[in-house]
Amino acid sequence: MSVTPDLIREKLIAEIGAIHVDVEDTSPNRCAASFKVLVVSPQFEGKPLLQRHRMVNNCLAEELKEIHAFEQKTLTPEQWEKKKAQ
């Protein structure tokens, strides 16, 4: 299985109800070994950062076996709106 930004985006939308997902392949040659993601989901409401990251990690458990580096930022819709307004 090849990990792609689209695959990551689709899984996060389907499995944790993400309303916004940015996925960037940060590998030197865009070889799908390193990704940076921004995930916005109402399911993050009231959850601490560690629990949010675990939700994302659990969602992408199979894909993370093939990825060497994975950076994530997780926001609630309210946090995302505040960030966009800055």
All heavy atoms as an XYZ file, in Angstrom:
687
protein
N       0.845     -1.186      0.000
C       0.000      0.000      0.000
C       0.885      1.242      0.000
O       1.798      1.361      0.792
C      -0.897     -0.016      1.237
C      -1.608      1.293      1.489
S      -2.678      1.285      2.933
C      -1.526      1.188      4.263
N       0.606      2.137     -0.888
C       1.346      3.384     -0.950
C       0.577      4.466     -0.198
O      -0.616      4.665     -0.434
C       1.538      3.785     -2.411
O       2.239      5.009     -2.474
N       1.260      5.144      0.712
C       0.624      6.210      1.480
C       0.695      7.492      0.667
O       1.770      7.901      0.226
C       1.325      6.392      2.844
C       0.673      7.514      3.621
C       1.305      5.095      3.633
N      -0.455      8.113      0.473
C      -0.527      9.373     -0.267
C      -1.223     10.416      0.585
O      -1.998     10.072      1.498
C      -1.321      9.198     -1.581
O      -2.689      8.892     -1.247
C      -0.737      8.098     -2.455
N      -1.009     11.696      0.278
C      -1.748     12.741      1.001
C      -3.266     12.554      0.891
O      -3.994     12.750      1.871
C      -1.280     14.032      0.331
C       0.107     13.714     -0.139
C       0.020     12.280     -0.597
N      -3.746     12.135     -0.275
C      -5.187     11.935     -0.455
C      -5.710     10.808      0.436
O      -6.793     10.923      1.015
C      -5.515     11.640     -1.917
C      -5.409     12.872     -2.800
O      -5.483     14.008     -2.273
O      -5.252     12.707     -4.021
N      -4.951      9.720      0.545
C      -5.362      8.611      1.407
C      -5.460      9.068      2.860
O      -6.444      8.771      3.552
C      -4.367      7.450      1.283
C      -4.606      6.277      2.242
C      -5.888      5.543      1.890
C      -3.424      5.329      2.220
N      -4.460      9.795      3.328
C      -4.459     10.306      4.705
C      -5.668     11.210      4.917
O      -6.407     11.064      5.897
C      -3.140     11.044      5.008
C      -1.984     10.040      5.050
C      -3.239     11.821      6.320
C      -0.613     10.679      5.143
N      -5.885     12.139      4.002
C      -7.003     13.086      4.099
C      -8.343     12.338      4.158
O      -9.185     12.607      5.023
C      -6.973     14.047      2.912
C      -8.002     15.149      2.957
C      -7.878     16.112      1.783
N      -6.567     16.747      1.727
C      -5.601     16.425      0.860
N      -5.788     15.494     -0.050
N      -4.440     17.052      0.889
N      -8.547     11.392      3.250
C      -9.812     10.660      3.181
C     -10.078      9.855      4.453
O     -11.208      9.824      4.946
C      -9.820      9.743      1.958
C      -9.923     10.506      0.658
C      -9.600      9.664     -0.572
O      -9.502      8.420     -0.451
O      -9.434     10.258     -1.651
N      -9.056      9.207      5.000
C      -9.239      8.433      6.225
C      -9.604      9.324      7.400
O     -10.475      8.979      8.197
C      -7.972      7.627      6.551
C      -7.845      6.380      5.704
C      -6.849      5.410      6.278
C      -7.468      4.644      7.433
N      -6.591      3.566      7.927
N      -8.934     10.471      7.522
C      -9.222     11.373      8.639
C     -10.639     11.941      8.545
O     -11.320     12.088      9.558
C      -8.179     12.488      8.698
C      -6.782     12.029      9.112
C      -5.754     13.117      8.866
C      -6.761     11.589     10.573
N     -11.080     12.236      7.341
C     -12.444     12.741      7.159
C     -13.458     11.649      7.504
O     -14.419     11.888      8.240
C     -12.642     13.263      5.717
C     -11.833     14.549      5.517
C     -14.118     13.501      5.409
C     -11.729     15.015      4.076
N     -13.228     10.457      7.005
C     -14.179      9.360      7.205
C     -14.218      8.855      8.644
O     -15.289      8.582      9.183
C     -13.844      8.213      6.255
N     -13.053      8.739      9.274
C     -12.995      8.064     10.567
C     -13.084      8.971     11.784
O     -13.535      8.535     12.839
C     -11.742      7.190     10.646
C     -11.791      6.046      9.641
C     -10.633      5.084      9.769
O     -10.032      4.986     10.856
O     -10.330      4.419      8.760
N     -12.631     10.215     11.675
C     -12.756     11.094     12.852
C     -13.551     12.354     12.538
O     -13.527     13.301     13.306
C     -11.390     11.436     13.498
C     -10.491     12.205     12.557
C     -10.692     10.213     14.013
C      -9.258     12.737     13.253
N     -14.254     12.351     11.438
C     -15.151     13.452     11.115
C     -14.448     14.779     10.909
O     -15.004     15.827     11.239
N     -13.252     14.736     10.367
C     -12.505     15.975     10.133
C     -13.256     16.846      9.128
O     -13.755     16.360      8.114
C     -11.112     15.669      9.624
N     -13.338     18.136      9.441
C     -14.002     19.074      8.524
C     -12.983     19.847      7.691
O     -13.343     20.503      6.726
C     -14.937     20.040      9.277
C     -14.164     20.851     10.320
C     -16.086     19.273      9.928
C     -14.942     21.988     10.934
N     -11.721     19.762      8.082
C     -10.638     20.384      7.320
C      -9.376     19.568      7.568
O      -9.055     19.250      8.717
C     -10.421     21.836      7.756
C      -9.315     22.506      7.001
N      -9.525     23.141      5.813
C      -7.990     22.620      7.265
C      -8.358     23.620      5.369
N      -7.424     23.315      6.238
N      -8.681     19.222      6.496
C      -7.427     18.479      6.614
C      -6.440     19.019      5.588
O      -6.733     19.061      4.394
C      -7.626     16.962      6.362
C      -6.298     16.226      6.513
C      -8.676     16.373      7.285
N      -5.285     19.465      6.061
C      -4.165     19.820      5.186
C      -3.114     18.736      5.365
O      -2.745     18.411      6.501
C      -3.534     21.161      5.580
C      -4.371     22.354      5.175
O      -5.157     22.240      4.219
O      -4.239     23.405      5.832
N      -2.656     18.172      4.263
C      -1.599     17.153      4.319
C      -0.475     17.596      3.396
O      -0.703     17.869      2.224
C      -2.108     15.765      3.864
C      -0.998     14.734      4.007
C      -3.336     15.344      4.646
N       0.725     17.658      3.951
C       1.900     18.046      3.169
C       2.930     16.925      3.238
O       3.295     16.467      4.323
C       2.494     19.330      3.741
C       3.716     19.816      3.024
C       4.337     21.045      3.677
O       3.754     21.615      4.604
O       5.450     21.400      3.256
N       3.363     16.474      2.080
C       4.445     15.490      2.010
C       5.748     16.275      2.188
O       6.130     17.057      1.331
C       4.416     14.772      0.653
C       5.460     13.671      0.545
O       6.387     13.640      1.376
O       5.345     12.860     -0.381
N       6.399     16.086      3.325
C       7.619     16.842      3.638
C       8.888     16.041      3.359
O       9.976     16.446      3.758
C       7.597     17.302      5.108
O       7.428     16.163      5.951
C       6.481     18.303      5.361
N       8.748     14.919      2.672
C       9.908     14.124      2.289
C      10.757     14.914      1.293
O      10.212     15.667      0.482
C       9.483     12.818      1.623
O       8.504     12.159      2.382
N      12.069     14.741      1.318
C      12.940     15.492      0.405
C      12.544     15.374     -1.067
O      12.529     16.353     -1.786
C      14.328     14.899      0.654
C      14.249     14.321      2.022
C      12.827     13.888      2.221
N      12.189     14.184     -1.508
C      11.815     13.983     -2.919
C      10.345     13.663     -3.072
O       9.940     13.048     -4.051
C      12.655     12.856     -3.530
C      14.116     13.200     -3.545
O      14.491     14.326     -3.865
N      14.962     12.248     -3.182
N       9.549     14.062     -2.088
C       8.115     13.773     -2.083
C       7.874     12.274     -2.260
O       7.049     11.833     -3.031
C       7.368     14.575     -3.168
C       7.556     16.072     -3.081
C       6.871     16.615     -1.829
N       7.036     18.063     -1.716
C       7.735     18.646     -0.759
N       8.352     17.947      0.142
N       7.809     19.957     -0.691
N       8.636     11.485     -1.490
C       8.576     10.026     -1.615
C       7.636      9.382     -0.593
O       7.695      8.182     -0.366
C       9.968      9.427     -1.506
S      10.773      9.750      0.080
N       6.793     10.175      0.036
C       5.777      9.683      0.980
C       6.377      9.013      2.221
O       5.831      8.052      2.734
C       4.798      8.756      0.277
N       7.485      9.537      2.696
C       8.098      8.994      3.907
C       7.909      9.923      5.101
O       8.114      9.528      6.241
C       9.586      8.748      3.684
N       7.489     11.156      4.843
C       7.357     12.153      5.890
C       6.176     13.059      5.571
O       6.057     13.568      4.454
C       8.654     12.966      5.972
O       8.541     13.998      6.905
N       5.303     13.236      6.567
C       4.121     14.059      6.356
C       3.898     15.033      7.504
O       4.247     14.744      8.655
C       2.858     13.184      6.233
C       2.807     12.374      4.980
C       3.258     11.073      4.967
C       2.301     12.908      3.812
C       3.220     10.305      3.812
C       2.247     12.156      2.654
C       2.709     10.859      2.652
N       3.278     16.147      7.178
C       2.850     17.146      8.144
C       1.362     17.347      7.909
O       0.946     17.583      6.766
C       3.622     18.454      7.906
C       3.270     19.575      8.841
C       4.143     20.780      8.513
C       3.859     21.933      9.446
N       4.732     23.075      9.151
N       0.539     17.215      8.977
C      -0.902     17.353      8.794
C      -1.495     18.354      9.785
O      -1.013     18.516     10.900
C      -1.650     16.003      8.935
C      -1.199     15.009      7.895
C      -1.533     15.430     10.318
N      -2.547     19.012      9.320
C      -3.395     19.860     10.154
C      -4.776     19.241     10.067
O      -5.309     19.063      8.965
C      -3.417     21.301      9.631
C      -4.516     22.188     10.213
C      -4.283     22.440     11.694
C      -4.612     23.490      9.467
N      -5.350     18.883     11.212
C      -6.645     18.224     11.250
C      -7.591     19.047     12.121
O      -7.267     19.363     13.266
C      -6.545     16.797     11.839
C      -7.882     16.089     11.752
C      -5.449     16.000     11.159
N      -8.755     19.385     11.571
C      -9.784     20.111     12.311
C     -10.996     19.191     12.421
O     -11.533     18.747     11.406
C     -10.177     21.419     11.591
C     -11.234     22.162     12.385
C      -8.951     22.298     11.355
N     -11.402     18.893     13.649
C     -12.537     17.994     13.852
C     -13.328     18.393     15.089
O     -12.743     18.691     16.133
C     -12.062     16.554     14.016
O     -13.143     15.704     14.344
N     -14.664     18.353     14.989
C     -15.478     18.612     16.178
C     -15.295     17.523     17.241
O     -15.572     17.757     18.418
C     -16.916     18.636     15.648
C     -16.883     18.170     14.244
C     -15.465     18.196     13.786
N     -14.802     16.357     16.853
C     -14.566     15.283     17.823
C     -13.429     15.609     18.791
O     -13.272     14.938     19.811
C     -14.276     13.965     17.106
C     -15.492     13.398     16.402
C     -15.229     12.007     15.856
O     -14.400     11.255     16.375
N     -15.923     11.668     14.785
N     -12.640     16.648     18.486
C     -11.556     17.055     19.373
C     -12.044     17.922     20.533
O     -11.289     18.170     21.473
C     -10.480     17.827     18.602
C      -9.751     17.017     17.555
C      -9.245     17.638     16.437
C      -9.570     15.657     17.682
C      -8.559     16.929     15.465
C      -8.892     14.920     16.722
C      -8.387     15.562     15.607
N     -13.300     18.391     20.468
C     -13.844     19.260     21.514
C     -13.696     18.609     22.886
O     -14.052     17.447     23.081
C     -15.329     19.544     21.271
C     -15.629     20.374     20.050
C     -15.315     21.852     20.196
O     -15.027     22.325     21.324
O     -15.348     22.541     19.160
N     -13.126     19.359     23.838
C     -13.005     18.893     25.215
C     -11.928     17.848     25.454
O     -11.808     17.339     26.564
N     -11.158     17.525     24.428
C     -10.119     16.512     24.580
C      -8.742     17.180     24.663
O      -8.461     18.111     23.925
C     -10.148     15.527     23.411
C     -11.413     14.668     23.407
C     -11.379     13.648     22.310
C     -12.545     12.692     22.393
N     -13.838     13.302     22.238
N      -7.876     16.681     25.541
C      -6.520     17.223     25.613
C      -5.719     16.840     24.362
O      -6.071     15.913     23.631
C      -5.930     16.579     26.871
C      -6.746     15.360     27.109
C      -8.107     15.623     26.531
N      -4.645     17.556     24.157
C      -3.806     17.369     22.973
C      -3.374     15.923     22.782
O      -3.449     15.381     21.678
C      -2.584     18.291     23.051
C      -1.643     18.279     21.850
C      -2.365     18.798     20.606
C      -0.421     19.130     22.138
N      -2.929     15.277     23.834
C      -2.451     13.903     23.730
C      -3.557     12.972     23.231
O      -3.323     12.111     22.377
C      -1.903     13.419     25.075
C      -1.287     12.025     25.090
C      -0.128     11.929     24.105
C      -0.802     11.687     26.487
N      -4.757     13.155     23.729
C      -5.873     12.312     23.302
C      -6.219     12.570     21.832
O      -6.526     11.634     21.088
C      -7.095     12.559     24.185
C      -8.193     11.541     23.974
C      -9.317     11.691     24.984
O      -9.271     12.519     25.876
N     -10.349     10.886     24.830
N      -6.137     13.813     21.394
C      -6.382     14.150     19.983
C      -5.356     13.454     19.085
O      -5.697     12.886     18.058
C      -6.281     15.660     19.765
C      -7.344     16.469     20.455
C      -7.079     17.928     20.231
N      -7.973     18.770     21.016
C      -8.073     20.085     20.864
N      -7.327     20.704     19.960
N      -8.906     20.772     21.598
N      -4.100     13.531     19.488
C      -3.037     12.910     18.694
C      -3.202     11.392     18.653
O      -2.956     10.767     17.615
C      -1.664     13.299     19.241
C      -1.284     14.700     18.873
N       0.021     15.133     18.886
C      -2.023     15.766     18.485
C       0.064     16.411     18.516
N      -1.174     16.808     18.277
N      -3.629     10.818     19.761
C      -3.876      9.371     19.768
C      -5.008      9.004     18.813
O      -4.964      7.959     18.165
C      -4.195      8.897     21.183
C      -2.973      8.820     22.064
C      -3.310      8.309     23.438
N      -2.102      8.210     24.248
C      -2.070      8.333     25.562
N      -3.192      8.548     26.228
N      -0.938      8.240     26.218
N      -6.034      9.846     18.743
C      -7.133      9.596     17.809
C      -6.618      9.553     16.372
O      -6.974      8.665     15.598
C      -8.212     10.687     17.944
C      -9.002     10.631     19.226
S     -10.087     12.081     19.435
C     -11.250     11.842     18.102
N      -5.769     10.518     16.034
C      -5.197     10.563     14.680
C      -4.289      9.359     14.454
O      -4.363      8.691     13.420
C      -4.435     11.894     14.449
C      -3.654     11.871     13.145
C      -5.411     13.073     14.474
N      -3.443      9.055     15.427
C      -2.529      7.909     15.301
C      -3.301      6.601     15.141
O      -2.910      5.743     14.343
C      -1.589      7.828     16.500
C      -0.583      8.953     16.525
O      -0.400      9.673     15.551
N       0.068      9.126     17.662
N      -4.375      6.429     15.887
C      -5.186      5.213     15.772
C      -5.843      5.128     14.397
O      -5.903      4.049     13.801
C      -6.242      5.150     16.871
C      -5.659      4.863     18.234
O      -4.559      4.327     18.351
N      -6.379      5.226     19.276
N      -6.322      6.244     13.904
C      -6.951      6.290     12.586
C      -5.968      5.878     11.494
O      -6.327      5.176     10.553
C      -7.490      7.694     12.329
S      -8.145      7.964     10.681
N      -4.729      6.320     11.630
C      -3.714      6.085     10.599
C      -2.702      5.003     11.004
O      -1.579      4.991     10.504
C      -2.973      7.398     10.304
C      -3.833      8.550      9.802
C      -3.001      9.828      9.686
C      -4.474      8.203      8.463
N      -3.107      4.085     11.862
C      -2.174      3.086     12.397
C      -1.451      2.303     11.305
O      -0.226      2.130     11.371
C      -2.908      2.125     13.329
N      -2.162      1.843     10.306
C      -1.530      1.070      9.231
C      -0.583      1.941      8.400
O       0.512      1.514      8.043
C      -2.586      0.426      8.337
C      -3.315     -0.725      8.989
C      -2.386     -1.839      9.457
O      -1.554     -2.298      8.644
O      -2.485     -2.246     10.633
N      -1.010      3.157      8.097
C      -0.188      4.063      7.288
C       1.081      4.476      8.026
O       2.148      4.608      7.423
C      -1.003      5.305      6.894
C      -2.121      5.029      5.922
C      -3.342      4.357      6.538
O      -3.464      4.299      7.786
O      -4.192      3.883      5.775
N       0.983      4.657      9.342
C       2.143      5.082     10.124
C       3.248      4.024     10.141
O       4.408      4.350     10.379
C       1.730      5.460     11.548
C       0.900      6.748     11.655
C       0.417      6.954     13.086
C       1.686      7.954     11.178
N       2.906      2.794      9.850
C       3.925      1.737      9.769
C       4.876      1.975      8.599
O       6.006      1.510      8.605
C       3.263      0.364      9.617
C       2.512     -0.078     10.842
C       1.797     -1.393     10.590
C       0.955     -1.798     11.786
N       0.169     -3.020     11.509
N       4.416      2.716      7.593
C       5.221      2.975      6.392
C       5.822      4.378      6.364
O       6.609      4.690      5.484
C       4.356      2.787      5.149
C       3.822      1.389      4.989
C       3.002      1.226      3.731
O       3.342      1.869      2.719
O       2.025      0.471      3.767
N       5.423      5.218      7.308
C       5.870      6.613      7.338
C       7.014      6.747      8.342
O       6.948      6.212      9.446
C       4.697      7.545      7.733
C       3.601      7.484      6.671
C       5.180      8.972      7.931
C       2.326      8.209      7.065
N       8.051      7.478      7.964
C       9.205      7.648      8.852
C       9.057      8.838      9.800
O       9.590      8.815     10.896
C      10.488      7.798      8.035
C      10.793      6.590      7.221
N      11.220      5.416      7.773
C      10.703      6.358      5.899
C      11.382      4.516      6.830
N      11.070      5.056      5.675
N       8.358      9.875      9.354
C       8.164     11.061     10.197
C       6.743     11.570      9.997
O       6.254     11.649      8.872
C       9.165     12.149      9.834
N       6.081     11.918     11.103
C       4.695     12.366     11.039
C       4.488     13.471     12.056
O       4.625     13.257     13.258
C       3.759     11.189     11.326
C       2.308     11.515     11.152
C       1.775     11.661      9.885
C       1.478     11.657     12.252
C       0.424     11.950      9.715
C       0.137     11.944     12.094
C      -0.391     12.082     10.827
N       4.201     14.654     11.566
C       3.957     15.822     12.427
C       2.492     16.189     12.300
O       1.953     16.266     11.193
C       4.838     16.990     11.961
C       4.648     18.259     12.743
C       5.473     19.411     12.193
O       6.423     19.174     11.428
O       5.138     20.556     12.518
N       1.835     16.402     13.451
C       0.415     16.730     13.387
C       0.048     17.904     14.275
O       0.641     18.114     15.321
C      -0.440     15.515     13.749
C      -0.181     14.956     15.133
C      -1.073     13.774     15.444
O      -2.286     13.921     15.520
N      -0.485     12.599     15.622
N      -0.936     18.654     13.787
C      -1.538     19.730     14.564
C      -3.032     19.437     14.551
O      -3.617     19.211     13.486
C      -1.240     21.083     13.936
C      -1.770     22.242     14.750
C      -1.218     23.556     14.244
C      -1.610     24.680     15.161
N      -0.585     24.988     16.128
N      -3.650     19.416     15.723
C      -5.066     19.070     15.834
C      -5.822     20.236     16.471
O      -5.438     20.712     17.529
C      -5.244     17.793     16.673
O      -4.571     17.957     17.925
C      -4.670     16.578     15.952
N      -6.889     20.657     15.809
C      -7.671     21.793     16.280
C      -9.162     21.487     16.268
O      -9.632     20.713     15.429
C      -7.436     23.016     15.385
C      -6.013     23.548     15.249
C      -5.963     24.643     14.189
C      -5.499     24.065     16.572
N      -9.891     22.137     17.172
C     -11.347     22.100     17.114
C     -11.786     23.124     16.064
O     -11.002     24.014     15.693
C     -11.963     22.481     18.471
O     -11.634     23.845     18.758
C     -11.487     21.564     19.591
N     -13.028     23.051     15.593
C     -13.494     24.067     14.636
C     -13.369     25.496     15.192
O     -12.988     26.410     14.466
C     -14.953     23.681     14.396
C     -14.968     22.202     14.597
C     -14.000     21.966     15.740
N     -13.648     25.672     16.480
C     -13.528     27.000     17.094
C     -12.076     27.489     17.080
O     -11.788     28.645     16.735
C     -14.050     26.962     18.528
C     -14.007     28.311     19.233
C     -14.497     28.251     20.664
O     -15.050     27.216     21.093
O     -14.307     29.250     21.367
N     -11.145     26.618     17.417
C      -9.721     26.979     17.388
C      -9.285     27.310     15.960
O      -8.503     28.234     15.741
C      -8.869     25.843     17.945
C      -9.023     25.628     19.428
C      -8.353     24.351     19.897
O      -8.378     23.336     19.191
N      -7.765     24.402     21.094
N      -9.787     26.565     14.986
C      -9.443     26.791     13.584
C      -9.948     28.147     13.118
O      -9.242     28.886     12.437
C     -10.028     25.649     12.747
C      -9.890     25.807     11.262
C     -10.903     25.830     10.357
C      -8.682     25.950     10.494
N     -10.397     25.973      9.083
C      -9.042     26.047      9.140
C      -7.353     25.998     10.847
C      -8.111     26.196      8.136
C      -6.404     26.152      9.835
C      -6.776     26.249      8.502
N     -11.172     28.516     13.500
C     -11.723     29.819     13.111
C     -10.890     30.949     13.716
O     -10.606     31.947     13.043
C     -13.190     29.937     13.536
C     -14.132     29.071     12.720
C     -14.064     29.339     11.226
O     -13.972     30.513     10.815
O     -14.096     28.356     10.466
N     -10.480     30.806     14.965
C      -9.641     31.827     15.618
C      -8.304     31.947     14.915
O      -7.792     33.049     14.696
C      -9.425     31.494     17.094
C     -10.617     31.745     17.956
C     -10.323     31.388     19.408
C     -11.540     31.568     20.276
N     -11.332     31.112     21.654
N      -7.720     30.814     14.521
C      -6.420     30.823     13.853
C      -6.531     31.492     12.479
O      -5.651     32.249     12.079
C      -5.899     29.388     13.709
C      -4.522     29.287     13.124
C      -3.960     27.890     13.285
C      -2.600     27.737     12.688
N      -1.576     28.516     13.337
N      -7.608     31.206     11.768
C      -7.799     31.819     10.444
C      -7.985     33.326     10.555
O      -7.584     34.055      9.651
C      -9.016     31.206      9.739
C      -8.787     29.809      9.233
C      -9.862     29.332      8.277
C     -11.248     29.542      8.780
N     -12.281     28.951      7.907
N      -8.568     33.793     11.654
C      -8.845     35.212     11.832
C      -7.588     36.009     12.171
O      -7.584     37.236     12.067
C      -9.885     35.414     12.938
N      -6.521     35.331     12.558
C      -5.271     36.027     12.952
C      -4.553     36.589     11.758
O      -4.530     36.121     10.701
C      -4.345     35.085     13.700
C      -4.865     34.695     15.051
C      -3.961     33.702     15.766
O      -3.065     33.114     15.176
N      -4.208     33.490     17.034
